[in-house]
Each structure stands twice: as C-alpha cells, then as structure tokens.
Amino acid sequence: KKMGFSLEDHLSHFNVSLMHRLANLHGMKGDWKEKVRILRFVKEETGSLLNDLGEALLASGIYNEAKRYLEASVDVGRKNGQVNLDHLQNLSKYYRSSGNWAKVLSLGDEYVKWAKIRGDPLTVAEALREKARTLGQLNRFEEEFKIIKEAVIGIYKKFGIKQGHSYASSLEAFGVAWMNRGLAQGGYNYETGKANNVGDSIECLQKGRKYLEEAVAVQMNIEGARPTDVIVFIKQNLGIVLGYLGHNEEKIGLCKEGLKVYIATLGTEESTHIADLYANMGQTYITMKKYKEAEEVLQKAYNFYCKAFGPYHQSAKWIKRRLERIVAFKTGQEDPTPTSGGIPPQIRVALAQIKEMGIQADDETIIQAIVAAQGDVNTAVAMLFSMQ
C-alpha cells in the first residue's frame, strides 16, 4: 500500500505472470495454437508478451496479425531505449517470410547497433552473422563472405570456441557464403541443376559442403537423437549444396527428413519452413525429370504462399513458373522458361538466373539491366533492386 499497489494489482500481475509461463510451456512443446489462445486472454501489453504472442502467431501461420504484435514489441523497446534482440529477430523472421529483404537488412543494422551497445563480442558476432545472411539473399555475396569470414568466424577463433549452437550456426552461414561465392562465379545449368565448373566454382561449393557438414556435426552434439528445427535448417542448406554438386537423391532425403521434424514440431503444414522444403524438393524433382512428384509438392508450396501472402509474393511467382514448366513438359510444349528466341546465349543464362531469384520485374527490364551491367548478374540484380 505504501508503494501505491493494491491487493488486486498484485493478484492481477500474478495471474498475468502465471498465464505467460503456461503459454510458454505450450510453445516449448510446439503447441503454438494453444499458446496463442492463452496469450489472447492477457490484457497487458509488455514487450515480452507482445513478442511471445507475435512469435506464436507467426509459427501458427497467422502472418498479418503476427506482424502487428511483433512490430509493437520492438516499438516498446525503442521507446524504453533498450530493444530486446530476440524481439528484433522475430520481427526479422516475419519480413523474411514476406520476402521484404530490404526491411530485413534495415532490422539487421539495428540488431548490430544494439548488440554493440551491449558490448558482448559473441552477441555482436551473432548480429553480424544474421546481417551477412541477408546480404546473401540480396546477392551481395562479397560483403556476405567478408563479414562471415572476418567478423564472425574470426571472433569465434579469437575466443577458441568450437562448440555450441551459435558456433554451429556460424559454420552453417560460412558454408552458405562459400556456396554463394561458387555460384556467383559459375552459375548453374538450368536443366540439370548442377553448378557449372568455372574457375574455382566447384572448389567453393566443396568448401561450402565441408563447413555445412561440420555445422551438422556440432549441432548434433547438442541435440543428440532428438533433432529440432535448427538441425533441419542446417541440413536443408547442406542439401542445396549437394544438389548443385549433382547429389539429388541425398538432397531429397534431407528434405524429407526435415519435413518430418517440422511437421512434428509445428503441428501443422501451414509454415514457410515447410513450404520452402516442398519448393526445394519440387525444383530437384524437375531436374530429375520426376514431374508427377514435382507437381505434387510444388502445388502444396504454391497453395500455402498464395493463402498466406497472395499470388504476387516472390516465392509464389517462383513456384508458379515451375508449375508452368511441368505443364509444358507433360503436354510436349516448348519450355516456357526464357531459353530461346533471339536473345544471346550469355544474356539468356543471366536472365534465367535472375528470374530464379524471384526478382519482380518483366523480362525486358531485366535484360536491360543485364546489358547495362555488361552481363554481370550481381550488378544487374543490384540495379534492379535500386529500381524497386
């Protein structure tokens, strides 16, 4: 009473705390819908409660509402002058799902800023790692590689750290950076899915495989016989490298393994994680000429993205192009992908690679950017992003 709090205030705070803990227990078990149900009853709007409800909505596939709560949780921290890094990460997950990589990069810069204010080198390393991932998605591969090698791997080496989830994630990011470096040099064959052997492109991919396999081993030491979504994410990227090296059956096996874990963990197939795995499998099945299997999994991925984000989401458009290819193959029509028709071969290859990335621009605009960039795909992509 001396502090101005009534018994009702204490009981209310106790009930909120109890419900919050109960909701988090359901989240730890992967029962995201029950976590959402419980947190909807809580009327307080602390940063932590807003973030946890947003995270649960995101995991449940309720994206628009998740965005509102996650934005609000970060705004609470900004107003208080101390943003929770986990809250920033969850908001970034939403924007990754929606394909807004410019927003993800902006949040990544903010993440690095707050990490440096904390003054913990390993926290800074984690922040830089996530920024590097985003740079890779924007095809800024040299920046991605430099940050991962010098700022992230260098910090772990300095402190002699060779175990733990954060170290495994950094190895995984380094493996992806090597993969991107190899693809930037040589590209890949659109029909077979295999990387082209240009310069040291294959050597870069082999190094990517090495670091990803090392990441799997480090993470397996943590998880043991009960795999989580973390190991699935690492193995998914390992599968992508294996596909570029021509090991399609291994890639499909890793995707199927990941599907089992995600479905068991999330309790639903309504997730970008699962849709991305289906899309990955579909593309690989196409290169293996298994069109029935490809159509089945791609249709599942396409239905999800259209329902969650609409048909103009970059992933939905990417998947639709592959479904159109399958129809063309099955009916004996010409492949609708841009591989013929009066365009110089080197321009055709660059055009196909850029369309693979889901860039939202018509063929004529992309070709103009390629010509202006003198055939360099990365420069052309940067020019296209600057137009958006």
N, C-alpha and C positions, 0 to 999 in steps of 0.2 A: 504493500500500500504506500509505503514511503517513497517508492520509486514511480508511483502512479499507475501500477498494473493491478488489475482486479483478478479475482479468482477465475472469472470467466475467460480473461485474457490468457492466463496460464493454461487452462484446460483446452482452449482453442489451439494454442501453439502446440500443446502435447498431441492433440488429435491430428493436426497437420503433419507433425513430425512422424507420427506412427503410420499414417496413411502413405507418406512419402517413402518410408522404409519398406512397407509392404509392397508398394508398387515396384520399387527397385528389385525386390526379391523375385517378382514375376518376370521382370526384364532380364535378370541373370539367368532365368530358366528358358528364356526365349519366348515367353508368353507376352508378346508386345500388346496384343489387343486387351488383355486384362490390365496391363499397366496403364494403357490409355483410359480404360473405364474408370479405374481408381482415381487417377490424377484429375479427371474431369470434375470430380466432386470437390477438389481442393480449390478454395476461392482465392488464396493468397497468390501473389504474382512476383515471387522472388526470382532472381536469375536462375537459380538452381532448378526450381520447379518448372519454370517455363522451358528451360533446356531439356529437362527429362521428358516432359510431355511432347516437345517437338521431336526429340530423338525417337520416342516410341511411335509417334505418328509416321515418321519417315520410314522406320522399319516395317510399319504396317501397310505402307504404300499409299498413305493419305498425304500427298505431297503438298498441295496448296495450303492446307491447314498447318502442316509441319513448318513450312516457310515462315508463316506468321509468328509462331511461337519461338522459333529459333532466332529470328531477327530481333524479337522483343528481348530474349535472354541476353543477347550481345549488347543491345542498347542499354540495358540495365547496368552492365559492367562499364560501358563507356561513360555513362552519367556519373558513376561512382569513381571513375578514374582508375579502374583496375579490371580489365577484361579477363575472364576465365578462358584459358587456352583451349580447353575441351569444348567450350561453347562455340568458339570460333571454328574449331574443326568440324563440329556437327553442322554448322551453317554452311561450311565449305562443301560438305557431303551433299547437301541439298543442291547447291549450284552445280556440282559435278554431275549429279543425276539429270539436271535440266539442260546440261550442255553449255552453260554460260561460263566459259573458261576465263574470260576477261574479269568477271566478278570473282572467280576463284583466285586468280592471280592477285587481285587487289586485297582480298582477305588474307592471302599468303604473306603479302608485305606487312600487313597489320600484325599477323602472327609472329613474324620475325621481330618486329618492333617491340612487342610486349615480352617476347622471350628474352631479348637483350636487356630489357629493363629488369627482369628477374635476376639476370647475372649468372645463370647456371649454364655452363658450356654445353652440356648434353641436351638441355632444353632448346638451346639455340641450334644445335645440330639437327634435332627433330624438326624444328621450324624450317630450316634451310632445306631439309630433305623434301618436305611437302611442297615447298616453293619449286624445287627442281622438278618434281613430278609434273607440276602444272606447266612449266616451261616446255617439258617434253610433249605434252598434249598440244601445245601451241607450235610445235615443230621448231622450237628454238633450241636445237639439240646441243650446240656448242656451249651455250650458257648452262643448260641442264648438266652436261658432263663436267664442266668446270666446278660447279657448286658441289656436286656429289663427291667428286674426287678430292678436292682441296678442303672444302668446308665441313663435309660430313664424315667421309672415311678418314680424313686427316685428324679430326677431333677424336674419334674412337681409337685410332692408332696412338695418338699422343697419350691417352689415358690407359692404354693397354687393355681395352675392353674387347673381348672376343666371345661374348655370350649375352643372352637376354633378348627380349622381343624387339627392343629398339635397334639393337645391332643387326638382328635378322632383317628387319625392315629396311635398314640402310644398305645391307648387302643386296637385297632384292631391288632397291632403287638403282643401285650401281649396275646390276645386271641389265635392267631395262635401259639404262643410259648407254651401255655398250651395244645393246641390240639396236637402239635408235641410231647410233653412230654408224653401224654397219649398213642399215637400210638407207640412211641418207647418202652413203657413198654409192651403193649399187642398185638400190631399189629391189624389186622382186618381179618374178614372172606372173603376170595376171592370170594365166591359165592354170599353172601348176601350184602356185602359192609359194614356190621356193625362191629364196633370195638369189639374186644374180651375183656371180663371182667377179667383182670389180675391185681392183686394188686389194686392200686387206679387209673387204666387207665380211667375208666368211670368218676370218680370224676374229673380227669384232663380235660376231654372233656367237662364236665358240666361247669367247671370254664372257659374254653375257650368260650363256648357259652355265659356265663354271660358277659364277657368282650366285646365280639363282639356285643352283643345286646346293651350294654352301649355305645359302639362306634357309633352304628347306631343312637341312641337317641341324642348324642352330635352333630353328623353331620347333622341330620335332623333339629336341631335348627338353623343351619346356612343356609341350603338350602331351608327349607320350602317346598312348594308344587312343586318346580321345581328341581327334582333330577338331579345330574350330575354324571360323571363317578367315582367321589370319593365315593359316597354312594354306587354305584354299586359294586365297588371293595370290600368294607367292607361287603356288603350283600352276595357277592359271597363266601367269606371266611366263613361267617356265615352259608351259605348253605352247605358248605363242612362239617362243624362240625355236622350240623343237619343230613346229610347223614350218617355219622359214628354212629350217635345215632339212626338211623333207621327211620328218618322222611323224606323219599324220596320225597313225594308229595310237602312238603314245600320247599325242595331244588330245585325241578324242577320249582316251582313257582317263586323263587328268580332268577333263571337263565333266565326265560322268561322275567321277569321284567327288568333284566339287558340288555338283547338283545335289547329291545325297546329303552332304553336310549342310548346305544352305537350307534345303527344304526342312531338314530335321531341326535346325537351329531357329529358323524364322517361323516355321509352322504354316507357311504359305508360299505360293509361287509368284505372288504379286510383289516383285522386287527387281530393281535394276540389276542387282548382282546375278540373279537367275536369268534374267532376260539377256544380259551380256554373254553369259555362258552359252545359252541357246544360239545366239547370233554367231558366236565363235565357232561352235560346232557346225552350224549351217554353212558358213563360208568354207570350212575344211571339207565337209561332205561334198560341196560343189567341186572342189579341186580333185576329189577322189571319184567324181562322176557318180556319186550316190544321191541322185536327185530327189528320190522319194523321202529319204531320211532328212535331206537338207530342207525340203519344203515344210516338213512337219515341224521341225524345231524353229525355223525362221518365222513361220506363221505365229507360233506361240510368242516369240520375241516381239514381232510386229504388233500383235494384238495388245500386248502389255503397254508398249510405248505409246500407241495411239490412245489407249484408255487413260494413261497417266499424264501424258504431256501433249497429246494431239498429233495428227499425222505430219506436221511440219517440223517436229523435233528432228535434229540431225541424225539420231540413231534410227528413227522410224524411216526416214528417207533412205538411209544407207541400206536398211534391210529390204525396203521395197524394191530397190534396184536389183538386189539379188533374187528376190522372188520373180521379178520380170525376166531375169536371165534363165531361171529354171523353166518358166513357161515357154520361152523361146527354144530352149534345148529340147523340151518334151514334144513340141509341135514341129520341130525341124526348121524353125525360122532362123533368121540371122541373129546372132548375139547382139542384143540392144546396147551393149557397152561400147564406148567410143574407141573402136579399134580399126575403123575403116572409113573411107570416104574423103580422099583428097587432103588429109592432114599429114604433114611429115611424120615419119615414124617416131622420132625423138619427142615431138610435141604430143603425139598420141599417148606415149608411155607416161609422160608427165601429167597429162590430163587425166588419165585413168588413176594415177596415184593420188592426185589431189581430190578427185571425186570419191575415192575410197575413204578419205578423211572426213567426209560429210560436210565439206565446205558448201555453204548455202549461196551459190552463185550459178548463173547459167553457163553453158559451155563456152559461148563466145567471150564472156567476161574473163573466164579462167584462161582461155587461150591467149587473150590479150596480155594478161599478167605474165604468163609463161614467156611470151615473146619479149616483153619488156624486161624480164629478168634473165634474158639470154639462156633460157632453158633450165635455170636453177630452181628446183621445186621449192626449197625452203624460202628463197627470196620471193617467189611468186605467192606462196602462202601468206607470208608477212604482208605483202602488198594487198592481198585480198582481205585480210583481217582489218587493215587500216581503212578499207573502203566501207566496212560494215558499221 
